Amino acid sequence: MKLAGLAIHVECDFYLTKVRRLIVRRLAAIDSIRFRFLCFVRQSPGRLNASISFLKSGKSPTFATR
């Protein structure tokens, strides 16, 4: 009985580390997008209003970089 409990615990631990890695990757991707976006805003202060409207709408920043 102890062995089965241990196996379940190990499996849960493995799953949690997988999920944690995914979350970390997602956060890193979001950070890099945010960093690129901030650099873009600094380079062109004329489009600041566009970036503010983008932040409010929450859409992807691809249209702003073109």
N, C-alpha and C positions, 0 to 999 in steps of 0.2 A: 504493500500500500504506500509505503514511504517513497518507493522508487517512482511510482506513477505520479505522485505529487511533485517530485523533483523534475521529472520530464516535462510536466505542464509548466512548471516555473521557468525552466530553461527555454522552452518554446516561447513563452510570453516575453521573456527577456530578449530573445532574438528578434521577435516581432517589434518590440519597443525600440531597439537600437535601429532597426530598419526605418521605422517611422521617424525617429529622431533625425536620422541622416537625411531623409526626404525633406523634413521641415527645414533643416539647416541649409540644404541646397536651395530650397524655395526662397528663404530669407536672403541668401547670398545673391540670387538672381534679382530679387526686388531691390536690394541695395545697389547693385551695379546699374540697374535701370534708373534708380533715383539719382545716382551719381552722374550718369551721362546726361540726364535731364537737367540737373543743376548746372553742369558745365555749359550746356546748350543755352540755358537762360542767361548765364553770365556773359556769354559771347554776344548775344543779341538782346539787349534790354528793350528794344522796340517791340518785341513780341511777348513782353511780360504779361500783357492782358490775355493773350491767347493761352499762355501757360496757366494763368490763374483759372480761366474757364475750363481748361483741361483738368486741373486738379479738382475742381468742383464736380465735373461730370464723371471723373474716374475712368475715362477711356484710356486706351493704350496711347503712348506718346509718339507713335509712328508718324502720324500726320504732322506733328509739330517739327519733326526733324527733317522733313522733305523740303 
